[in-house]
Protein backbone atom coordinates (compact mmCIF):
# COMPACT_ATOMS: atom_id res chain seq x y z
CA UNK A 1 0.00 0.00 0.00
CA UNK A 2 1.42 3.42 -0.88
CA UNK A 3 1.29 6.57 1.24
CA UNK A 4 -1.69 8.02 -0.61
CA UNK A 5 -3.75 4.88 0.01
CA UNK A 6 -2.79 4.79 3.70
CA UNK A 7 -3.87 8.40 4.27
CA UNK A 8 -7.06 7.96 2.25
CA UNK A 9 -8.00 4.82 4.19
CA UNK A 10 -7.38 6.60 7.50
CA UNK A 11 -9.61 9.53 6.53
CA UNK A 12 -12.35 7.15 5.36
CA UNK A 13 -12.13 5.23 8.67
CA UNK A 14 -12.55 8.48 10.60
CA UNK A 15 -15.54 9.54 8.50
CA UNK A 16 -17.15 6.11 9.05
CA UNK A 17 -16.77 6.68 12.81
CA UNK A 18 -18.60 10.03 12.41
CA UNK A 19 -15.38 11.94 13.08
CA UNK A 20 -14.79 14.77 10.65
CA UNK A 21 -11.10 15.58 11.19
CA UNK A 22 -11.22 19.06 9.69
CA UNK A 23 -14.06 20.04 12.06
CA UNK A 24 -12.53 18.56 15.18
CA UNK A 25 -12.25 21.13 17.96
CA UNK A 26 -8.69 21.66 19.08
CA UNK A 27 -7.98 20.59 22.62
CA UNK A 28 -6.92 22.89 25.41
CA UNK A 29 -3.44 21.35 25.23
CA UNK A 30 -2.85 22.87 21.79
CA UNK A 31 -1.96 21.61 18.36
CA UNK A 32 -0.15 18.29 17.87
CA UNK A 33 3.61 18.80 17.97
CA UNK A 34 6.83 16.83 18.04
CA UNK A 35 8.12 16.34 21.59
CA UNK A 36 11.78 16.78 20.62
CA UNK A 37 11.66 19.67 18.14
CA UNK A 38 8.51 21.29 19.63
CA UNK A 39 7.40 22.09 16.06
CA UNK A 40 3.66 21.78 15.45
CA UNK A 41 2.50 19.46 12.71
CA UNK A 42 0.87 21.07 9.68
CA UNK A 43 -1.31 20.10 6.75
CA UNK A 44 -2.78 16.62 6.60
CA UNK A 45 -0.62 15.59 9.58
CA UNK A 46 -2.56 18.01 11.76
CA UNK A 47 -5.82 16.26 10.86
CA UNK A 48 -4.41 12.76 11.24
CA UNK A 49 -2.98 13.41 14.70
CA UNK A 50 -5.88 15.51 15.99
CA UNK A 51 -8.39 12.80 15.19
CA UNK A 52 -6.99 10.39 17.76
CA UNK A 53 -8.12 9.52 21.28
CA UNK A 54 -5.11 11.14 22.97
CA UNK A 55 -5.26 14.33 25.01
CA UNK A 56 -1.52 15.03 24.98
CA UNK A 57 -0.40 17.06 21.94
CA UNK A 58 3.12 15.58 22.00
CA UNK A 59 4.21 12.90 19.53
CA UNK A 60 7.50 11.12 18.86
CA UNK A 61 8.96 8.31 16.82
CA UNK A 62 10.13 5.03 18.30
CA UNK A 63 13.73 6.14 17.73
CA UNK A 64 13.16 9.43 19.56
CA UNK A 65 11.54 7.60 22.49
CA UNK A 66 14.52 5.26 22.75
CA UNK A 67 17.02 8.14 22.53
CA UNK A 68 15.24 9.93 25.38
CA UNK A 69 15.43 6.78 27.52
CA UNK A 70 11.75 5.96 27.19
CA UNK A 71 9.94 3.01 25.74
CA UNK A 72 6.73 2.31 23.87
CA UNK A 73 4.43 -0.10 25.65
CA UNK A 74 3.75 -3.36 23.89
CA UNK A 75 0.47 -3.24 21.99
CA UNK A 76 0.41 0.55 21.55
CA UNK A 77 -0.85 1.74 18.20
CA UNK A 78 1.04 4.23 16.10
CA UNK A 79 -0.27 6.96 13.85
CA UNK A 80 1.32 7.89 10.56
CA UNK A 81 2.46 11.30 9.39
CA UNK A 82 3.64 12.11 5.90
CA UNK A 83 6.80 13.94 4.94
CA UNK A 84 7.41 15.68 1.62
CA UNK A 85 10.90 16.43 0.40
CA UNK A 86 11.68 18.28 -2.82
CA UNK A 87 15.12 17.77 -4.37
CA UNK A 88 16.59 19.68 -7.29
CA UNK A 89 18.26 17.32 -9.71
CA UNK A 90 20.26 18.51 -12.68
CA UNK A 91 20.20 17.15 -16.19
CA UNK A 92 23.56 15.45 -15.64
CA UNK A 93 25.54 17.84 -17.82
CA UNK A 94 28.71 19.38 -16.42
CA UNK A 95 29.43 22.00 -19.06
CA UNK A 96 30.82 25.48 -18.48
CA UNK A 97 29.88 28.97 -19.64
CA UNK A 98 26.57 29.70 -21.35
CA UNK A 99 25.90 26.01 -21.83
CA UNK A 100 26.21 25.54 -18.05
CA UNK A 101 23.52 28.19 -17.44
CA UNK A 102 21.28 26.41 -19.90
CA UNK A 103 21.85 23.14 -18.07
CA UNK A 104 20.84 24.77 -14.77
CA UNK A 105 17.57 25.89 -16.32
CA UNK A 106 16.87 22.30 -17.30
CA UNK A 107 17.18 21.04 -13.73
CA UNK A 108 14.20 19.12 -12.49
CA UNK A 109 12.55 18.66 -9.15
CA UNK A 110 12.09 15.26 -7.57
CA UNK A 111 9.37 14.81 -4.99
CA UNK A 112 9.90 12.20 -2.32
CA UNK A 113 6.92 11.23 -0.20
CA UNK A 114 7.54 9.20 2.93
CA UNK A 115 5.58 8.34 6.00
CA UNK A 116 6.66 7.84 9.59
CA UNK A 117 4.96 6.19 12.52
CA UNK A 118 4.48 8.27 15.65
CA UNK A 119 3.46 7.43 19.17
CA UNK A 120 1.71 9.78 21.56
CA UNK A 121 3.43 10.75 24.80
CA UNK A 122 0.53 9.32 26.83
Secondary structure, DSSP 4 states (H G I P E B T S, - for coil): --HHHHHHHHHHHHHHTT--GGGPPPPTT-S-EETTT-PBP-THHHHHHHTSS----EEE-HHHHHHTT--PPTTPPPEEEEEEEEEEE--S----THHHHHHHHT-EEEEEEEEEEEEE--
